[in-house]
Amino acid sequence: MKFRAAVATAAAVPLALGLAACGGEPKATGYKPTTPATTTAAPKPVATNTAAPAKVAHLNRVTFVSAMTSAVSKQKAWHTVGTVTAQGSTLMTMDGYQTTNPVAMSMEMSGAAFQGKTAKIVVIKKTAYLSIPGLTPAGKYKKVASGLNDQLTELIEGGDPTKIYKSFDKSMVDLKFVRTETIGGQQLDRYAVTVNTAKALALQGKKVPAQMPKTLVYSMWLDKSHLVRRMTFDLSGVSMVMTMSDYNKPVTITAPPASKIVQ
């Protein structure tokens, strides 16, 4: 695997949030909305003047972006797990952490994209350390400055989800609350977001691929604090499911020791 190709492959990981903006309506994933349990009918209660429960207010096109960016701006770290499939087969799995102060990321990837082996990437501010099968010896890393190529620049900048969220402010075409679902024991609000593809990618500093549709829809699941907990997309047979958890849990990301870095 050539170095440029390896970097491009690794860049797909932190850019997954951005790639979701290029996705269509997600496929069924097996999660179902919570349904009330069946109960035995009780005697009809005496009528009272108790007021009906207040209707829950959901986010709309005006409040959606500000709510998300405000929620994530308070987070110091989070855990991301994702799976990419192509034509029904697993292409890549990912598992890693990101921090905001300092801006850093540590991610492991495995699957067919890496010949069934495991690749590791560490990004600290403007420097990346890549350990990729076929590019570096096992257990060793190549140190790369972000200014060397466009792929690595996207890799680092794409690791900041706030840039993706903020791009929705000017690229969003429509927003719909779908329903409330229970996923992983959490009550999450699912939203279907339609964006203008060209605007969304331009605002994220990315090029618009040829033959992309003008508008695209993807799904996001937010908790009561408006933190993104789950995201999916499906485009031309390629699907991704990502979950974000462990917000604000202490995480320390450090560069590999000098003994593990190769030229």
VOGU-3710 file (C-alpha; in Angstrom, 3 decimals, decimal comma):
1> mkfraavata> 0,000/0,000/0,000  1,500/3,338/-1,032  1,815/6,063/1,555  -0,693/8,462/-0,046  -3,284/5,692/-0,385  -2,702/4,654/3,209  -3,264/8,183/4,453  -6,410/8,491/2,359  -7,753/5,275/3,866  -6,953/6,391/7,397
11> aavplalgla> -8,542/9,766/6,734  -11,877/8,067/6,214  -12,108/7,359/9,929  -12,306/10,754/11,622  -14,127/12,045/8,549  -16,920/9,564/9,151  -19,051/12,261/10,692  -18,561/14,327/7,572  -19,252/11,385/5,311  -22,624/11,040/6,986
21> acggepkatg> -23,519/14,302/5,299  -23,024/12,456/2,003  -25,356/9,624/2,909  -28,894/8,783/2,012  -31,729/7,470/4,131  -30,226/4,795/6,434  -31,079/1,130/6,136  -32,926/-0,692/8,863  -30,504/-1,513/11,645  -32,579/-3,735/13,898
31> ykpttpattt> -33,363/-1,078/16,494  -37,063/-0,612/17,112  -38,990/2,136/18,877  -39,968/1,382/22,447  -43,504/0,017/22,717  -45,608/0,180/25,876  -45,863/-3,064/27,823  -49,251/-4,762/27,847  -51,061/-4,215/31,139  -54,252/-5,509/32,697
41> aapkpvatnt> -57,121/-3,041/32,550  -57,751/-1,343/35,868  -61,083/-0,028/37,205  -61,987/3,281/35,650  -60,694/6,047/37,953  -62,823/8,878/39,210  -62,496/11,878/36,922  -60,248/14,661/38,213  -59,141/18,061/36,995  -55,464/17,019/36,686
51> aapakvahln> -53,911/18,722/33,658  -52,664/16,572/30,760  -48,864/16,117/30,524  -47,158/18,928/28,630  -46,135/18,054/25,077  -42,396/17,511/24,712  -40,768/20,180/22,564  -38,462/18,792/19,883  -35,738/20,615/17,996  -36,527/22,351/14,715
61> rvtfvsamts> -34,572/23,946/11,859  -33,937/27,049/13,955  -32,785/25,326/17,151  -31,166/22,101/15,900  -27,661/23,339/15,057  -27,270/25,638/18,045  -28,439/22,889/20,406  -25,924/20,367/19,030  -22,964/22,729/18,923  -23,701/23,994/22,412
71> avskqkawht> -23,874/20,451/23,772  -20,639/19,241/22,174  -18,753/22,414/23,075  -19,043/21,392/26,731  -17,415/18,000/26,132  -13,725/17,333/26,707  -13,653/13,801/25,252  -15,778/11,071/23,690  -15,598/7,479/22,457  -16,486/6,583/18,859
81> vgtvtaqgst> -17,276/3,096/17,553  -18,263/2,476/13,950  -18,742/-0,129/11,258  -18,558/0,412/7,499  -20,121/-2,171/5,208  -20,078/-2,419/1,416  -22,528/-4,602/-0,475  -23,415/-6,337/2,783  -19,829/-7,211/3,752  -17,854/-5,528/6,544
91> lmtmdgyqtt> -15,236/-3,249/5,037  -13,922/-1,664/8,212  -14,544/-1,382/11,934  -13,247/1,463/14,072  -12,859/2,143/17,757  -11,257/5,217/19,237  -11,258/8,322/21,399  -11,042/12,046/20,763  -10,223/14,954/23,078  -10,660/18,698/22,656
101> npvamsmems> -7,902/20,052/24,920  -5,489/19,207/23,530  -7,089/18,370/20,188  -6,159/14,716/19,792  -7,417/11,397/18,512  -6,458/7,751/18,945  -8,171/5,214/16,705  -7,851/1,526/15,775  -9,241/0,204/12,493  -9,501/-3,296/11,112
111> gaafqgktak> -11,189/-5,224/8,331  -10,925/-5,829/4,613  -9,692/-2,265/4,033  -6,510/-3,304/5,862  -6,226/-6,874/4,573  -7,899/-8,165/7,728  -5,225/-6,632/9,964  -5,349/-3,743/12,447  -4,243/-0,196/11,703  -3,693/2,474/14,349
121> ivvikktayl> -3,616/6,220/14,087  -2,768/8,875/16,670  -3,279/12,577/15,962  -2,071/15,256/18,366  -2,723/18,825/17,256  -1,064/19,076/13,818  0,944/15,850/13,880  -0,202/12,350/12,972  1,349/8,968/13,727  0,270/6,164/11,396
131> sipgltpagk> 0,710/2,441/11,952  -0,768/0,794/8,877  -0,234/-2,778/7,606  1,840/-2,689/4,430  3,137/0,794/5,187  4,934/0,401/8,515  6,460/-2,581/10,353  4,196/-4,172/12,964  3,995/-2,028/16,087  5,807/0,898/14,432
141> ykkvasglnd> 4,498/4,344/13,439  5,322/6,881/10,735  5,284/10,486/11,946  3,724/12,924/9,498  3,244/16,701/9,675  -0,206/17,816/8,584  1,090/20,183/5,913  2,502/17,401/3,719  -0,713/16,596/1,855  -4,400/17,401/1,555
151> qltelieggd> -5,500/13,990/2,832  -3,745/14,431/6,162  -5,079/17,954/6,568  -8,618/16,614/6,094  -7,782/13,833/8,512  -6,972/16,266/11,300  -9,643/18,864/10,596  -12,263/16,186/10,065  -11,697/14,953/13,595  -13,549/17,992/14,938
161> ptkiyksfdk> -17,299/17,230/14,779  -18,180/20,821/15,668  -17,143/21,869/12,149  -19,563/19,371/10,658  -22,381/20,404/12,975  -21,827/24,088/12,253  -21,941/23,453/8,495  -25,571/22,399/8,889  -26,496/25,977/9,747  -26,149/27,071/6,115
171> smvdlkfvrt> -26,566/23,740/4,317  -29,702/22,352/5,962  -32,707/22,119/3,658  -35,107/20,367/5,999  -35,260/18,787/9,447  -37,842/16,338/10,722  -38,289/14,727/14,103  -38,911/11,038/13,343  -39,658/9,463/16,719  -38,198/8,645/20,114
181> etiggqqldr> -36,399/5,301/20,288  -34,674/3,296/22,986  -31,116/2,400/21,958  -28,617/0,936/24,393  -31,012/1,636/27,254  -31,228/5,343/26,380  -34,236/7,309/25,209  -33,015/9,085/22,066  -34,733/11,443/19,654  -34,216/10,500/16,038
191> yavtvntaka> -34,038/13,258/13,425  -33,932/13,037/9,635  -31,781/15,852/8,257  -31,801/16,974/4,636  -28,781/18,993/3,509  -27,597/20,684/0,348  -24,667/18,435/-0,548  -22,466/21,054/-2,205  -22,919/23,590/0,592  -22,392/21,047/3,362
201> lalqgkkvpa> -19,126/19,736/1,927  -17,839/23,185/0,928  -18,383/24,460/4,463  -16,409/21,464/5,738  -13,563/22,212/3,310  -14,212/19,137/1,161  -14,654/18,642/-2,565  -17,995/17,507/-3,937  -17,681/14,077/-5,644  -19,024/13,767/-9,169
211> qmpktlvysm> -22,631/12,624/-9,640  -23,609/13,320/-6,048  -27,290/14,156/-5,504  -28,113/17,799/-4,822  -29,783/17,055/-1,511  -29,204/14,176/0,889  -30,884/12,807/3,997  -29,181/11,163/6,953  -30,232/10,226/10,490  -28,966/11,355/13,884
221> wldkshlvrr> -30,017/10,247/17,352  -29,688/12,837/20,141  -30,070/12,425/23,876  -31,892/14,806/26,220  -28,784/17,001/26,403  -28,713/17,156/22,583  -25,468/15,204/22,337  -25,175/13,014/19,232  -25,256/9,376/20,336  -25,752/7,592/17,035
231> mtfdlsgvsm> -25,440/8,356/13,327  -26,062/6,279/10,208  -25,945/6,628/6,453  -26,307/4,472/3,367  -24,989/5,522/-0,027  -24,564/3,427/-3,161  -24,261/0,188/-1,216  -21,871/1,610/1,384  -23,321/1,965/4,890  -21,980/3,245/8,172
241> vmtmsdynkp> -23,247/2,986/11,723  -21,491/5,099/14,352  -22,086/5,492/18,062  -20,673/8,195/20,321  -20,430/7,561/24,066  -18,353/8,185/27,211  -18,661/11,941/26,857  -16,425/13,850/29,276  -14,801/10,730/30,718  -11,086/11,285/31,440
251> vtitappask> -8,913/10,325/28,455  -5,182/10,856/27,894  -3,812/10,521/24,371  -0,023/10,545/23,961  2,343/10,201/21,014  4,099/6,854/20,483  7,587/6,702/22,042  10,545/7,556/19,806  11,584/3,879/19,758  8,386/3,051/17,812
261> ivq> 8,706/5,745/15,154  10,274/4,902/11,768  11,295/7,131/8,871
//
